[in-house]
Amino acid sequence: MAMVLHLISLSSRGMAMVLITSKPSHCCKCKEFTLHTGYEVLVQRLLEGKKMCKDVEDLLKQRAQAEERYGKELIQIARKAGGQTEIKTSGKGSSFKPKCALLFSAMPEIEHFKIESVGNSHIQLAVMLKEELKGIEEFRERQKEQRKKYESAMERMQKSKVSHYKKTMESKKTYEQKCREADEAEQSLERTSASGSQKQTEKSQNKAKQCRDAANEAENVYKQNIEQLDKVRTEWEQEHIKTCEVFQLQECDRITILRNSLWVHCNQLSLQCVKDDELYEEVRLSLENCVVESDIDYFIKTKMTGTQPPAAIGYENYYSRERSSSPTQSCGMMKRFSGLLHGSSKNTAETATPSAPPLERTDGVYATLLVNEIAGTSQDYRVLYDYTAQNVDELDISEGDIVVVIAENEDGWWTAERNGQRGFVPGSYLEKL
């Protein structure tokens, strides 16, 4: 018994498969007439394709949920942006611009703007995945409705074919029985004719005639049922071919849709990676402008407490009522803080007041500050930024003021005079006229 797979050419669209069993036994041939094996194989194929669609839907659904969760968590992180305690510096050159912060701005930029942008892009990706998921679900439902329509038609045709087959087999059985009865009646007539009894012969003749008429009538019914069954079989075959054609088109559409969907899915993920990298690259470019020395210098100049350490406390005799008068020295900031941090051994000098000579220190911590006196006449400078004096030896200046620079110190603090008042001002806040 061999199983033969016949390919029935339908049209230019391709081939539809109809599974038919070929067996030499007549009984088996009759039995296979009612089988639905080939159709069941195709239906099973469609059911497996339906399961594959659901698997892809689950993949997109879970990935969309993961992307949405990830995006929302990134946005929550961005709203907790830190870095607000970092000092604002420009990071370029020696000019101080408090409103321009590189390291200060990079940290909030990373944690707030860029991370929030990345989070929003992942949420947008989740939306696109949901749209793709919705398209696959709608496609699967359309195929389901179309498949049900043809499955119902095939079930009706199969039931009709089986019903006519049973009816035909019953008529065949009746026809064969009537034929056997007619043969037996004719044989009985021959035996009776040989015996010579006229009456018995006539009786046998009538019976043989009746049996033959019944056999002929059964034969006509059997032939009619055969014709009707063949008509039903032809209709079933045509419906089967049409159904196979539709099912094959469904499979082509399904494979194409899933292939394109997965392709788009991979493209979306790749594009998301590129977007993330572009956002992070902007942050990296911003961080490249951060200069450590500028941050340290600006910290010293904005947070300094003076130019000299406090003077020693002198001994005072209670009984003599004599109080030692040590020169008042303004508290200053260690101007070489940044130099010590970087291991600089360069000596500098500090001055207590604009006119006082520099105080020499040999302990290696407070170095002397070199003062460049401007030769000849004093030079006028325009004030670029407002500055409020932090110590008694400093001078208040406002943007647009014209001051006279008396001395330029290497630490960046210059001795300037305005309206008869002298004091230290940041050299970077001045512009030569």
PEFEN-V340272 format. One line per field, one symbol per residue. ss: DSSP state (A for helix, B for strand, O for the rest). Layout:
ss->???
//
This chain:
ss->OBBBBBBBBBBOOBBBBBBBBBOOOAAAAAAAAOOOAAAAAAAAAAAAAAAAAAAAAAAAAAAAAAAAAAAAAAAAAAOOOOOOOOOOOOOOOOOOOOOOOOAAAAAAAAAAAAAAAAAAAAAAAAAAAAAAAAAAAAAAAAAAAAAAAAAAAAAAAAAAAAAAAAAAAAAAAAAAAAAAAAAAAAAAAAAAAAAOOAAAAAAAAAAAAAAAAAAAAAAAAAAAAAAAAAAAAAAAAAAAAAAAAAAAAAAAAAAAAAAAAAAAAAAAAAAAAAAAAAAAAAAAAAAAOOOAAAAAAAAAAAAOOOBBOOOOOOOOBOOOOBOOOOOOOOBOOOOOAAAAAOOOOOOOOOOOOOOOOOOOOOOOOOOOOOBBBOOOOOBBBBBOOOBOOOOOOBOOBOOOOBBBBBBBBOOOBBBBBBOOBBBBBBAAABBBO
//
